[in-house]
Amino acid sequence: MFLTLRELWFARTRFALMGAVVALISILMVILSGLSSGLVTDGVSALQRTPAQAFAFAEGTKSDSAFSRSVVTDEQAAAWRERPDVADAALFGNAIVNAKTGAGLPVDLTLFGIEPGSFLEPAAAEGNALQGATDIIVSDSARDAGIELGDTIVIDRLGTELTVVGFTADKRTFGHVDVAYVPLPTWQEIHAGVEADEQPQPDIYREASVVALQGLDGELPDLTAGDAAAGTASKTLEESFDSSPGYSAEMMTMSMIKAFLYAISALVVGAFFSIWTVQRSRELAVLRAMGASTGFLLRDGLLQAVVVLVASVAVGVLVGLGLGSGLDGTGMPFALESGPVLQGAVLLVALGLVGAAVAVVRITRVDPLTALGENR
């Protein structure tokens, strides 16, 4: 360790430059983690906060945007309710609509159709629960769009008027659009395209997008058996995230960017320590000639990598958190979460050590006589 610190101080400029590169990569990792978490929150936060363990989709529904493609019936919901391992099963509607406030302000909303009083209804942090046929509870984030308690929301082309009676306690979005909870019959009319002064067909009240499922005692129901009985195709809550518009493509893109970032980090650190090992080959040869073991030299090289990586990543994460805090609350889908940031920091250090270890292994092949110049 003494030798490690002496060399770090002697070549402080080179190590500082290397550390600066790793710190910049760490900053980028924090920003990417925030963007990834922000995309998840903006895409499926309403599903994440839904007290359902699974959703039963129509059989054969494509995975992408499955909520908007799927159509299930009340008979299928009843078949799920009869299952012995299902505590409750409720029809659940999902549709993205264009609307305007009473003042003419355009807004986009994802309408979640639910039975008032069911386990799907969120508690209103401000205002009242769903009571009337045209009542809606809106995501707290919809305030940023100019929606206020008591506002009238008019659905485009249909003229259906809805009244904001409450706000949720937190942000709830689906497909990057604020969510509004409406009574299921009202959702069914809007989804069927029934205009405000038109008499709806009775059949529309039998259908919804999916069946929301709750298992007994918090246990996941037997989805395979339930699907066979109800003629549906079920997904767990987490699996249903892929059914949000664009969610899979966004997550794959962010994962690929982060994978390349980690690979670049390992390559950069490995290249630096490879060059550094070549530059200090004579010093290493002297140590070998004095009787230093290969294990000692390997520990010496890896300790240098640990010191540089841990210090650089720590500085980069702190700077990244500072920059990221300024992005929270802006129009960018950005959310800092300790878990992904900590995981990213550990990966940067671990992969950097792998790169350094590959470079430092050449120490085992250092021949004292050759390194010191046997031809002299």
LUMPAPA-894778 format. One record per residue (C-alpha): residue number from 1; residue in one letter; z, y, x. Coordinates in Angstrom, 2 decimals, m for minus. Layout:
BEGIN
(NUM; A; (Z; Y; X))
...
***
This chain:
BEGIN
(1; M; (0.00; 0.00; 0.00))
(2; F; (0.74; 2.33; 2.92))
(3; L; (m2.77; 1.82; 4.31))
(4; T; (m4.25; 2.28; 0.83))
(5; L; (m2.58; 5.67; 0.33))
(6; R; (m3.45; 6.83; 3.86))
(7; E; (m7.14; 6.11; 3.28))
(8; L; (m7.08; 7.74; m0.15))
(9; W; (m5.72; 10.91; 1.41))
(10; F; (m8.04; 10.77; 4.43))
(11; A; (m11.18; 10.41; 2.23))
(12; R; (m9.77; 12.48; m0.64))
(13; T; (m13.03; 14.39; m1.23))
(14; R; (m15.07; 11.23; m1.70))
(15; F; (m12.44; 9.65; m3.91))
(16; A; (m12.10; 12.87; m5.91))
(17; L; (m15.86; 12.88; m6.58))
(18; M; (m15.68; 9.25; m7.63))
(19; G; (m12.70; 10.00; m9.82))
(20; A; (m14.52; 12.92; m11.43))
(21; V; (m17.40; 10.63; m12.41))
(22; V; (m14.98; 8.08; m13.94))
(23; A; (m13.12; 10.89; m15.72))
(24; L; (m16.38; 12.16; m17.25))
(25; I; (m17.19; 8.63; m18.42))
(26; S; (m13.69; 8.46; m19.94))
(27; I; (m14.24; 11.74; m21.78))
(28; L; (m17.49; 10.38; m23.17))
(29; M; (m15.68; 7.19; m24.20))
(30; V; (m13.10; 9.20; m26.17))
(31; I; (m15.80; 11.24; m27.91))
(32; L; (m17.78; 8.10; m28.78))
(33; S; (m14.62; 6.40; m30.08))
(34; G; (m13.94; 9.42; m32.26))
(35; L; (m17.51; 9.42; m33.57))
(36; S; (m17.39; 5.69; m34.26))
(37; S; (m14.08; 5.98; m36.14))
(38; G; (m15.39; 9.05; m37.95))
(39; L; (m18.49; 7.19; m39.12))
(40; V; (m16.31; 4.35; m40.42))
(41; T; (m14.03; 6.79; m42.24))
(42; D; (m16.95; 8.75; m43.67))
(43; G; (m18.83; 5.62; m44.65))
(44; V; (m16.23; 3.31; m46.19))
(45; S; (m12.84; 5.06; m46.37))
(46; A; (m12.82; 4.67; m50.17))
(47; L; (m13.33; 0.90; m49.81))
(48; Q; (m10.66; 0.72; m47.09))
(49; R; (m8.15; 2.24; m49.52))
(50; T; (m9.19; 0.08; m52.47))
(51; P; (m6.41; m2.43; m53.36))
(52; A; (m8.88; m5.31; m53.59))
(53; Q; (m9.11; m8.25; m51.22))
(54; A; (m12.70; m9.15; m52.00))
(55; F; (m15.74; m8.20; m54.07))
(56; A; (m17.98; m10.60; m55.97))
(57; F; (m21.62; m9.48; m55.87))
(58; A; (m24.54; m10.77; m57.91))
(59; E; (m25.98; m13.94; m56.41))
(60; G; (m28.91; m13.29; m54.07))
(61; T; (m28.15; m9.60; m53.53))
(62; K; (m29.40; m8.22; m50.20))
(63; S; (m26.59; m7.28; m47.82))
(64; D; (m27.75; m3.73; m47.11))
(65; S; (m26.71; m1.30; m49.88))
(66; A; (m25.53; m4.31; m51.90))
(67; F; (m23.26; m2.21; m54.12))
(68; S; (m26.23; m0.31; m55.53))
(69; R; (m28.40; m3.46; m55.87))
(70; S; (m25.84; m5.79; m57.42))
(71; V; (m25.32; m6.22; m61.18))
(72; V; (m22.57; m8.48; m62.56))
(73; T; (m21.36; m9.06; m66.13))
(74; D; (m18.04; m9.20; m67.90))
(75; E; (m18.53; m12.98; m68.34))
(76; Q; (m18.54; m13.34; m64.55))
(77; A; (m15.41; m11.20; m64.30))
(78; A; (m13.74; m13.41; m66.94))
(79; A; (m14.70; m16.53; m64.95))
(80; W; (m12.94; m15.08; m61.92))
(81; R; (m9.83; m14.18; m63.96))
(82; E; (m9.51; m17.82; m65.03))
(83; R; (m9.21; m18.95; m61.43))
(84; P; (m5.64; m20.12; m60.64))
(85; D; (m5.58; m18.30; m57.28))
(86; V; (m6.75; m14.93; m58.69))
(87; A; (m4.11; m12.42; m59.80))
(88; D; (m6.63; m9.99; m61.28))
(89; A; (m10.37; m9.45; m61.45))
(90; A; (m11.91; m6.21; m62.72))
(91; L; (m15.41; m4.87; m63.13))
(92; F; (m16.15; m2.17; m60.58))
(93; G; (m19.06; 0.27; m60.73))
(94; N; (m20.58; 2.06; m57.74))
(95; A; (m23.35; 4.67; m57.88))
(96; I; (m24.26; 7.80; m55.93))
(97; V; (m25.28; 10.75; m58.11))
(98; N; (m26.35; 14.37; m57.78))
(99; A; (m24.40; 16.86; m59.82))
(100; K; (m23.43; 20.51; m60.20))
(101; T; (m20.17; 22.20; m60.93))
(102; G; (m19.84; 24.43; m63.97))
(103; A; (m20.49; 27.38; m61.64))
(104; G; (m23.80; 25.84; m60.55))
(105; L; (m22.63; 24.63; m57.14))
(106; P; (m24.60; 21.45; m56.18))
(107; V; (m22.46; 18.47; m55.17))
(108; D; (m23.12; 14.81; m54.34))
(109; L; (m20.63; 12.23; m55.54))
(110; T; (m20.21; 8.48; m55.38))
(111; L; (m18.94; 7.45; m58.79))
(112; F; (m16.52; 4.52; m58.82))
(113; G; (m16.35; 3.13; m62.35))
(114; I; (m12.94; 1.58; m63.08))
(115; E; (m10.83; 0.63; m66.06))
(116; P; (m8.11; 3.31; m66.44))
(117; G; (m4.71; 1.80; m65.70))
(118; S; (m6.15; m1.11; m63.71))
(119; F; (m5.18; m1.93; m60.14))
(120; L; (m8.30; m0.05; m58.98))
(121; E; (m7.15; 3.35; m60.26))
(122; P; (m5.77; 5.56; m57.47))
(123; A; (m2.61; 7.58; m57.92))
(124; A; (m3.40; 11.26; m58.39))
(125; A; (m1.60; 13.30; m55.74))
(126; E; (m2.39; 16.40; m57.77))
(127; G; (m3.22; 16.48; m61.47))
(128; N; (m3.17; 13.58; m63.93))
(129; A; (m4.33; 9.99; m64.27))
(130; L; (m7.52; 9.05; m66.11))
(131; Q; (m7.03; 9.42; m69.86))
(132; G; (m10.13; 10.81; m71.56))
(133; A; (m13.61; 9.32; m71.42))
(134; T; (m14.92; 12.21; m69.30))
(135; D; (m11.95; 12.54; m66.92))
(136; I; (m12.51; 12.05; m63.18))
(137; I; (m10.22; 11.85; m60.16))
(138; V; (m11.93; 13.20; m57.05))
(139; S; (m11.38; 12.63; m53.33))
(140; D; (m9.19; 15.26; m51.68))
(141; S; (m12.06; 16.02; m49.28))
(142; A; (m14.17; 17.23; m52.21))
(143; R; (m12.19; 20.47; m52.12))
(144; D; (m14.29; 21.41; m49.09))
(145; A; (m17.37; 21.26; m51.33))
(146; G; (m15.81; 23.82; m53.67))
(147; I; (m14.51; 21.46; m56.36))
(148; E; (m11.23; 22.51; m57.95))
(149; L; (m8.83; 21.06; m60.49))
(150; G; (m10.15; 21.62; m64.00))
(151; D; (m13.76; 22.10; m62.88))
(152; T; (m16.58; 20.70; m64.98))
(153; I; (m19.04; 18.45; m63.16))
(154; V; (m22.48; 18.09; m64.77))
(155; I; (m24.59; 15.07; m63.79))
(156; D; (m28.18; 16.05; m62.96))
(157; R; (m30.93; 15.05; m65.43))
(158; L; (m28.42; 13.46; m67.82))
(159; G; (m26.32; 16.48; m68.68))
(160; T; (m23.13; 14.38; m68.79))
(161; E; (m20.11; 16.64; m68.35))
(162; L; (m17.05; 15.38; m66.49))
(163; T; (m13.73; 17.18; m66.02))
(164; V; (m11.76; 17.04; m62.77))
(165; V; (m8.22; 16.03; m63.78))
(166; G; (m6.87; 15.00; m60.38))
(167; F; (m7.30; 14.66; m56.63))
(168; T; (m6.44; 11.70; m54.42))
(169; A; (m3.86; 12.11; m51.66))
(170; D; (m6.38; 11.39; m48.92))
(171; K; (m10.05; 11.49; m48.03))
(172; R; (m12.11; 8.87; m49.88))
(173; T; (m15.82; 8.65; m49.17))
(174; F; (m18.56; 6.06; m49.52))
(175; G; (m21.92; 6.35; m47.77))
(176; H; (m20.81; 9.76; m46.38))
(177; V; (m20.38; 11.07; m49.94))
(178; D; (m17.11; 12.07; m51.64))
(179; V; (m15.88; 9.58; m54.24))
(180; A; (m15.00; 10.35; m57.85))
(181; Y; (m13.23; 7.77; m60.03))
(182; V; (m14.47; 7.67; m63.64))
(183; P; (m13.69; 5.40; m66.61))
(184; L; (m15.91; 2.32; m66.50))
(185; P; (m17.66; 2.97; m69.89))
(186; T; (m18.63; 6.46; m68.71))
(187; W; (m19.94; 5.03; m65.42))
(188; Q; (m21.93; 2.43; m67.34))
(189; E; (m23.61; 5.14; m69.41))
(190; I; (m24.44; 7.22; m66.33))
(191; H; (m25.71; 4.18; m64.43))
(192; A; (m27.94; 3.22; m67.38))
(193; G; (m29.39; 6.76; m67.48))
(194; V; (m28.03; 7.59; m70.93))
(195; E; (m28.39; 11.30; m71.61))
(196; A; (m25.53; 13.31; m73.06))
(197; D; (m26.95; 13.37; m76.61))
(198; E; (m28.42; 9.84; m76.56))
(199; Q; (m26.99; 6.77; m78.29))
(200; P; (m26.41; 4.05; m75.64))
(201; Q; (m27.32; 0.39; m76.09))
(202; P; (m24.26; m1.86; m76.51))
(203; D; (m25.42; m4.19; m73.72))
(204; I; (m24.80; m1.60; m71.00))
(205; Y; (m21.03; m1.93; m71.48))
(206; R; (m21.15; m5.53; m70.26))
(207; E; (m22.36; m4.76; m66.74))
(208; A; (m21.08; m3.25; m63.51))
(209; S; (m21.88; m3.41; m59.81))
(210; V; (m19.34; m6.01; m58.62))
(211; V; (m16.12; m7.77; m59.57))
(212; A; (m13.09; m6.55; m57.60))
(213; L; (m10.67; m9.39; m56.80))
(214; Q; (m6.97; m9.62; m56.07))
(215; G; (m5.41; m12.92; m54.98))
(216; L; (m2.01; m14.26; m55.90))
(217; D; (0.84; m13.12; m53.65))
(218; G; (m1.55; m11.20; m51.42))
(219; E; (m3.47; m14.35; m50.44))
(220; L; (m7.27; m14.33; m50.35))
(221; P; (m8.67; m16.42; m53.24))
(222; D; (m10.94; m19.39; m52.63))
(223; L; (m14.20; m17.40; m52.66))
(224; T; (m16.48; m20.41; m52.37))
(225; A; (m15.02; m22.15; m55.42))
(226; G; (m14.90; m18.91; m57.38))
(227; D; (m18.53; m18.15; m56.60))
(228; A; (m19.56; m21.59; m57.79))
(229; A; (m17.74; m21.07; m61.10))
(230; A; (m18.88; m17.49; m61.71))
(231; G; (m22.36; m17.56; m60.17))
(232; T; (m21.59; m14.77; m57.71))
(233; A; (m21.69; m14.19; m53.94))
(234; S; (m18.36; m12.88; m52.66))
(235; K; (m17.39; m10.92; m49.58))
(236; T; (m13.98; m10.03; m48.24))
(237; L; (m13.06; m6.36; m48.24))
(238; E; (m13.96; m5.98; m44.55))
(239; E; (m17.25; m7.85; m44.97))
(240; S; (m18.18; m5.58; m47.87))
(241; F; (m18.25; m2.57; m45.52))
(242; D; (m21.72; m3.71; m44.42))
(243; S; (m22.87; m3.14; m48.00))
(244; S; (m22.38; 0.61; m47.62))
(245; P; (m25.69; 2.47; m47.07))
(246; G; (m26.51; 2.64; m43.36))
(247; Y; (m23.11; 1.30; m42.24))
(248; S; (m24.42; m1.69; m40.27))
(249; A; (m27.09; 0.35; m38.47))
(250; E; (m24.59; 3.06; m37.53))
(251; M; (m22.04; 0.59; m36.19))
(252; M; (m24.67; m1.33; m34.21))
(253; T; (m25.93; 1.91; m32.68))
(254; M; (m22.45; 3.05; m31.66))
(255; S; (m21.58; m0.40; m30.28))
(256; M; (m24.73; m0.46; m28.16))
(257; I; (m24.04; 3.02; m26.76))
(258; K; (m20.46; 2.06; m25.86))
(259; A; (m21.60; m1.23; m24.29))
(260; F; (m24.02; 0.64; m22.03))
(261; L; (m21.27; 3.14; m21.18))
(262; Y; (m18.92; 0.37; m20.06))
(263; A; (m21.69; m1.33; m18.07))
(264; I; (m22.56; 1.96; m16.34))
(265; S; (m18.89; 2.48; m15.51))
(266; A; (m18.63; m0.93; m13.84))
(267; L; (m21.87; m0.37; m11.90))
(268; V; (m20.87; 3.10; m10.72))
(269; V; (m17.44; 1.96; m9.52))
(270; G; (m18.91; m1.15; m7.90))
(271; A; (m21.59; 0.87; m6.09))
(272; F; (m19.01; 3.36; m4.79))
(273; F; (m16.66; 0.71; m3.42))
(274; S; (m19.56; m1.25; m1.98))
(275; I; (m20.62; 1.80; 0.06))
(276; W; (m17.00; 2.58; 0.91))
(277; T; (m16.46; m0.98; 2.20))
(278; V; (m19.54; m0.69; 4.45))
(279; Q; (m18.34; 2.65; 5.81))
(280; R; (m14.90; 1.28; 6.73))
(281; S; (m16.13; m2.05; 8.10))
(282; R; (m14.99; m1.19; 11.66))
(283; E; (m11.49; m0.32; 10.47))
(284; L; (m11.38; m3.57; 8.56))
(285; A; (m12.58; m5.42; 11.67))
(286; V; (m9.73; m3.93; 13.69))
(287; L; (m7.25; m5.07; 11.07))
(288; R; (m8.74; m8.57; 11.09))
(289; A; (m8.55; m8.64; 14.89))
(290; M; (m4.88; m7.62; 14.65))
(291; G; (m4.21; m10.60; 12.39))
(292; A; (m4.48; m9.11; 8.90))
(293; S; (m5.26; m11.82; 6.37))
(294; T; (m8.20; m11.74; 3.98))
(295; G; (m5.76; m11.54; 1.06))
(296; F; (m4.17; m8.44; 2.58))
(297; L; (m7.54; m6.71; 2.92))
(298; L; (m8.55; m7.67; m0.62))
(299; R; (m5.29; m6.33; m2.05))
(300; D; (m5.78; m3.14; m0.03))
(301; G; (m9.27; m2.57; m1.46))
(302; L; (m8.32; m3.42; m5.04))
(303; L; (m5.22; m1.20; m4.91))
(304; Q; (m7.48; 1.72; m3.99))
(305; A; (m9.64; 0.91; m7.03))
(306; V; (m6.57; 0.67; m9.30))
(307; V; (m5.23; 4.04; m8.16))
(308; V; (m8.59; 5.78; m8.58))
(309; L; (m9.41; 4.16; m11.93))
(310; V; (m6.02; 4.58; m13.59))
(311; A; (m5.66; 8.21; m12.48))
(312; S; (m9.25; 9.13; m13.38))
(313; V; (m9.23; 7.39; m16.76))
(314; A; (m5.87; 8.97; m17.64))
(315; V; (m7.18; 12.46; m16.83))
(316; G; (m10.45; 11.80; m18.67))
(317; V; (m8.67; 10.51; m21.78))
(318; L; (m6.35; 13.53; m21.88))
(319; V; (m9.28; 15.93; m21.55))
(320; G; (m11.26; 13.94; m24.13))
(321; L; (m8.37; 14.07; m26.60))
(322; G; (m8.14; 17.81; m26.10))
(323; L; (m11.86; 18.26; m26.73))
(324; G; (m11.80; 15.81; m29.64))
(325; S; (m8.96; 17.62; m31.40))
(326; G; (m11.27; 20.62; m31.68))
(327; L; (m13.86; 18.46; m33.49))
(328; D; (m11.42; 17.18; m36.12))
(329; G; (m11.92; 18.89; m39.46))
(330; T; (m15.44; 20.08; m38.67))
(331; G; (m18.57; 18.93; m40.48))
(332; M; (m19.06; 16.22; m37.84))
(333; P; (m17.81; 12.73; m38.85))
(334; F; (m15.11; 12.57; m36.17))
(335; A; (m11.68; 10.93; m36.26))
(336; L; (m9.45; 10.22; m33.28))
(337; E; (m7.50; 6.98; m33.54))
(338; S; (m5.11; 5.76; m30.86))
(339; G; (m6.20; 2.10; m31.10))
(340; P; (m9.92; 2.49; m30.22))
(341; V; (m9.16; 5.11; m27.53))
(342; L; (m6.53; 2.90; m25.86))
(343; Q; (m8.82; m0.12; m26.06))
(344; G; (m11.66; 1.88; m24.50))
(345; A; (m9.43; 3.12; m21.68))
(346; V; (m8.27; m0.42; m20.88))
(347; L; (m11.87; m1.65; m20.89))
(348; L; (m12.96; 1.11; m18.51))
(349; V; (m10.20; 0.23; m16.06))
(350; A; (m10.78; m3.53; m16.37))
(351; L; (m14.57; m3.35; m15.99))
(352; G; (m14.22; m0.86; m13.17))
(353; L; (m11.94; m3.31; m11.38))
(354; V; (m14.51; m6.07; m11.90))
(355; G; (m17.16; m3.88; m10.29))
(356; A; (m14.82; m2.98; m7.45))
(357; A; (m13.82; m6.61; m6.93))
(358; V; (m17.45; m7.68; m6.58))
(359; A; (m17.94; m5.00; m3.93))
(360; V; (m14.66; m5.67; m2.11))
(361; V; (m15.38; m9.41; m1.81))
(362; R; (m17.63; m8.58; 1.14))
(363; I; (m14.38; m7.99; 3.07))
(364; T; (m13.95; m11.76; 3.30))
(365; R; (m17.17; m11.93; 5.30))
(366; V; (m16.22; m9.26; 7.84))
(367; D; (m16.48; m10.66; 11.37))
(368; P; (m14.34; m8.60; 13.79))
(369; L; (m16.63; m9.07; 16.79))
(370; T; (m19.78; m8.16; 14.88))
(371; A; (m18.25; m5.18; 13.14))
(372; L; (m16.88; m3.76; 16.38))
(373; G; (m20.24; m4.12; 18.08))
(374; E; (m20.50; m7.30; 20.15))
(375; N; (m23.61; m6.05; 21.91))
(376; R; (m21.74; m3.33; 23.75))
***
